[in-house]
Amino acid sequence: MTDVQTPRPTLSRGQIRSYTEQGYLVLRGVLDRGDASALRQEAHALMERLTRHQGMDATWGSARAPDSGQATQLLHCHNAQFQVGAFTSLLTDPRLMDPVSDLIGPNVQLHHTKLFVKPPERGSPFPLHQDHPFFPHEQHSVLAAMVHLDDAPLERGCLRVVPGSHRQGPLPHVPEGGFHLAPEDYPFEAATPIEAEAGDVIIFSYFCVHGSGVNTSSEARTTLLVQLRSAEDRPLDENSHPSRGQGMMLRGIDPHGKQTFGIDS
């Protein structure tokens, strides 16, 4: 009988240690530029279809200009995998799942996805915040994989993080304007910008303080945010941030052997 071999880790010990110490990890060239470009086309075509029927702006209240009410714009779509098959395929792509498994274990569940397009010249920012308050879990395995479908230099409003902030655990958030951290305690300018290219993936803990700036460039910034958790982890509140497809197994098995958390419609 042939012994079952343990899969070789995709990430190095140094990368895993960096994620543990800093709360985030930058992976360059996870997708090739051709694959990223094809997904970008799908993303923008989806946004065009959706905006014909509904408002798609997701700008946080605190990021809106007080005079006009909306000086910037952010297009978004939750659970894009139910709209475009290419995003469904991406969720189980080994190029994405292998490094995630190295960080949270062999049994990986989907929590939700968000597709974001920051339009040229006025793409909305995100104030600094943690993801934890929106969907807290018992074991805190939840992380985000931010897949870049086009380049994200500083002028396009790239992701910013506060290295090591995850070690502080849950932080108090300001409820007004989108539930974010108080700017006087966490000034946006103090966060570290992470410029990225199409095909790069940035993984960060849901305790990691992060945000992003305004897109002032002439090109859109397009990202798919995939929120994932270990299947051994459980939400503290099953009704917090309900999401179609939540609990879907992307790698491994559900060790609980019963119906997963989430909603069916």
N, C-alpha and C positions, 0 to 999 in steps of 0.2 A: 504494500500500500504506500503510495507516494505521500510524503508529508506535505501539509498545506503550508506554503511559504507566506510569511508576513510581508505585505506590500512594502517596498522600499519607500521611505518618506520622500516627499517632493521637496520639502523645506529642509534646510540645513539646521544644525543645532544652533548656530549663531542667529539665524532668522527667527527661530522659535524663541530663543532667549530675548531677542530684541522686541518681539511682540509682547512677551511677558513683562519686560521692563518698561517699555514705552507705551504700550496699549494700542499700537498700530503697526502695520507692516506694508511697505511699498513693494509691489511685484511688477517689474518691468516686462513688457512684451508678452503678457500671458496669451493674448490673442494677437494674431498677425494683423497688420493694418488693413488687409483686404477683408478679413472677417469683420473687423470693427466697422469698416466703411459700409458693408452690407447691412449690418445691424442698425447703423445710424440712419440709413435710408428707410428701413422699416420703421424706425422710431418716428421720424419726421412725417412719414406717410400716415402713421397712426394718429399723430397729433392733428394732422390736417382733417382726417375723417371725424375725429371726436369733436373738434371745435365747431363743426357744422351744426352739432346738436346740443352742445352744452358748454357752459363756462369752464375753462380749464386752468384758470389762474390760481396758484397756490401760495401767493406771496403772504408772508406772515404779517400780522397787523402792525407789529413794531417796526417793520421794514417799509411800511407805506409812508409816503410823504404826507405830512399833516395838511398841506394846502390843497393838493389835488386828490388825495386819498389813494392814488396809485401811480407813482412815478416810474415804477419798474414792473416787470412781468415775469412770471415763472409758470411755464406749462408743465403739467404733470399728469400721470396716469398710474393708478394703483393696479397691481396685479396684471402687468402687461402680458404675462404668459397666457392669459385667457383671451387675448386679442390677436396675438401674433405667434405662430408656431415656432418661429426661429428663437424666440425668447424662452419657450418651453424647452427646446433642445439645449440651450445654453445652461439652464439650471442644473442639468446632469452632466455637462461637459467635464471630462476629467481635468482639463486645464484649470477649471474653477474649483471642482470638488476635491481634487487631491490636496492642495494646500489648506483648504478649509478643514479637511479631515485630520490633517497633521496637527491642527490647533485645537479642535474640539472633540475629536474622537471619530470612530468609524461609522457611527449612526447619526446622520445629519438630516434634520428636518427643515423644511421651509417655514418661515414665519410669514413674510410677505415680500413683495417687490414694489419698487417705485421707479417709474421712468420720469426723468426730469430733463427739460429743455430750457436753458436760459437763453432767451432771444438775444440777437445782436444789439449792442449799444445800451440796453436797458434791462438786462437779465437780473432778476431779483437776488439779493443776498440772503443768507441764513445767519441769524445771530448765533453766538456760541451757545451750545446746549449739550446735554447728554441725551441719548435715546432711551435710557433706562426708565425715566418716569412714564413713558408712554406704554411700555409693556414689560414690567418687572417680572423676573423669573427667580425661582428658588436657588438655582446653582450659578446663575449669572454667566452662563455659557454663550449668551447671545452676542453675535457679532454681525457686522455689515461688511459685504464685499461690494465696493464701489467700482463698477466696470466702466471704463472710459471709452466712449464710442467715437470721440474725436479728441483733438488736442485740448488741454486745459492749462494754458499758461496763466500767469498772474492776472493779466488783463481780462481774461475770460471768467474770472471768479472761481479760481481753483479752490479745492478743499484746503482748510486750515485746521490744524490740530494743536492741542496743548500736550506735549509729550509728558508721560508719566501721570497725567491727571486721573487716569482710571484707578490708580491706587488709593484715591481718596474715597472711593465708593460713591453712593448717592449724594448729590449736592442739591441744596435748595434752589428751586427755580422760581422765576417771577411769572405769575399766571397771566398777567396782562400782555396781550399782543402776540401770543404764540407759545408761551411756556418756555422761556429761555433763561439763561443765567444773567444775573445783574451785571450790566456793562461796567459799573464801577469796580466790581470784583474781578471780572474777567474781560478786560478790554480786548476788542477784536484785533487791534494792531499787534498785540503781544503774542497772538497765536502764530504758529509756524506754517507758512504756506508750503503746499506740496504740489509743485507743477507736474503735470502728467502729459503723456502722449496717448494717442489712440491705441487701445489694446492693453494699456496698463490697468492694474487692479490694485486698489488700496483697501486693505482689510483693517477694521478697527473695532475694538470692544464697545459695547453699548454704554460703558462707563467713560469712555474717552471723550473729553470735551472737544467739540468740533463745530465748524461752521464754514461759510464760504462768502466771498465778496461779490460785488456787482460785476456783471459782464459788461465791460465798456468797449469791447472789441467789435469788429465788423462781422464776426462769425459767431454762430450759436455754440453753446457748450452743452453736450449731450451725454448723460450718464444713466446707467441702470444701477439702482441700489438694491441689493439682494440681502435681506435680513434672514439670518440662519441661526439655528440653535442645535445643541445636542438633543437627541431623542430621549435621553435620560432626564433632561431638564423639564420643569413644568412651570407654566405661568402662575403667578400668585393670584391673578384675577383672570379667569377664563373669558370675561367679557371686556377686558381692556384691549383696545385696538383690534377688534374682530376683523378677520380678513379671509376672504374666499381663498381656499387652497391651503390655509394654515394647517400644519401637521403633515403635509405631504412628504413622504420619504424620498430624499434625493440621493442618498447613499446609505447602504446598510439596511437594517431592519428596525422596526419599532419594538423595543424589548418589553413594552407594557402589554402587548398582545391584545389590545382592545381599541375601541374607537378613539381616534386622535382628537385633539382639541381643534376648535375652529367652527366655522359656520358653513352651511351647505349651499347657500345661495347668495 
